[in-house]
Amino acid sequence: MPNPHLSKPSFPNVCIHKDVGGMYIEVHLIAEVGRGRGNAMVQQAADLQQRHPRFVDALDEPSTCIGELMQSDVDHSSLYTFLVESQGHPFHRHASPRMFTAVSGGDGTQLRFSTAKHNENELNLEAFFEQAYCIQIPADSLFTVRFSRGVWHQFVPAKVNSTCPALFAVSFHPDDMHGIQDQHLRNRILGGEASIPMLTEVLPEQLSRLVSEHDFAARCDNVQQLQLHQANSVSRHTRGTSHRTLPNFLYQKLFSRLHHHYMSYTNQVKGSLFSRTRQGTVPSYSLVWDQLVEKASFHLDHFELVIHHQELRSFSMPNATAYMSDLLQAFIKDSPAGVTCLMQVRNALVKPFGLRTSNVGCPVSSLMSDQAQEYFLNRFPVWAYQVNENNTIAQVVLGADDKHLQFRSVVMVEVREEGIAISLSNRVAYRNLFGRFYMRCIRGIHQTYIVPKMLSTAASKLCLQESQKHAPGCWCMRLLWR
């Protein structure tokens, strides 16, 4: 709706204010930057962002903090930049309001919002779309966005199967502390360690999967397109050059179909055993936040799946340590054949550069090392480990230092009401430009195949071991493992 305070047409805008919950969404279209200039501006800004010492590559939203949190009792504001590439990023929300100014790519930007209730138990597909809003931004345009805390949002290119970036933005956080109840997380923010992924909550996996199965604009009842004049439309602009790197592009062409069949198999055959591996937000209590803290520029990701209670031993005495032992053993002895094959190809390619090699997938490859600072259960080489008092959460830190980068991977086993959650968090710090290039090349296959495959395979082995302990003749579990 137009701004009622303006007597003459000004910036085209959409302003949504809800009385219930005080939620709001405001989008203003400011100007055109010139046909074909959007991609170039995004590319230039993305390159500068990647070289920033606070660069973080996580949740499909590379970002950096360019304005530190003010060390003041009255000012907790910060300034960030972030990039959303052609694949978009997952639906998520924040505990505090957001406002940013952005440039759209060569195919425009689709801004997706939902003001569905905060209570996760009340979230469902119908409620999510009942409160959904879709706003189309033209290509090569400057625009501003402001919305309240708790608003679910996702940004993607306006054109389906686009190879253009969605947007690059400068984001102002008026109060990074607002809505944060976790004292450990508050201390990290006050200590200057805040990042966009640390302050992000992704949409629950099941609902996220359901939403992704729909054409958002077609399913949404509230769709509006902003334009500066009638002739300026998203479809009018020709598609520019892709921001995505050649290795990621080749990955999409060569491996996406294989990954699709693999996930279909996982959902159909293993669905009764554990939930699908999902990428999410790193918990504030994860040991990964204590790793490589002197390295401000890094890649960060977190993957998790939950094994149902009925597939494991009795829960009268939860024992995260025992499950961790079985899990680490599964990583070593039952590495997926596909991952092993990819590691062999990788080893052959990097050997001339003198980089470390391993037959086990890189996130857990240090389990095969003969050098370690500590040993978990006097058996597994690790950098560090931690088990809470109730033995419901066990964590181990794996990793290695190489010529081009350093990585730390935190494997966590957590006993929850719904089952046993096993997760893998990875933090990678770059040592040089080659390290950045290397991570850029492997990021796609690392996030969509290697880590999910390793977690699901280890979980399957864990379930099989438990079934053999309590029901050795269980033919269905043996069939699953085959």
Beta strands, then each sheet from edge to edge (+ up, - down):
strand 1: 13-17
strand 2: 24-32
strand 3: 56-57
strand 4: 63-67
strand 5: 78-84
strand 6: 92-93
strand 7: 98-104
strand 8: 109-114
strand 9: 132-137
strand 10: 141-147
strand 11: 152-157
strand 12: 167-173
strand 13: 201-202
strand 14: 223-225
strand 15: 278-279
strand 16: 298-308
strand 17: 374-376
strand 18: 380-382
strand 19: 384-387
strand 20: 393-401
strand 21: 405-415
strand 22: 419-430
sheet 1: 1+ 2- 10+ 7- 12+ 5- 4+
sheet 2: 3+ 16+ 15-
sheet 3: 3+ 16+ 22- 21+ 20- 19+
sheet 4: 6+ 13-
sheet 5: 11+ 8- 9+ 14+
sheet 6: 17+ 18-
end
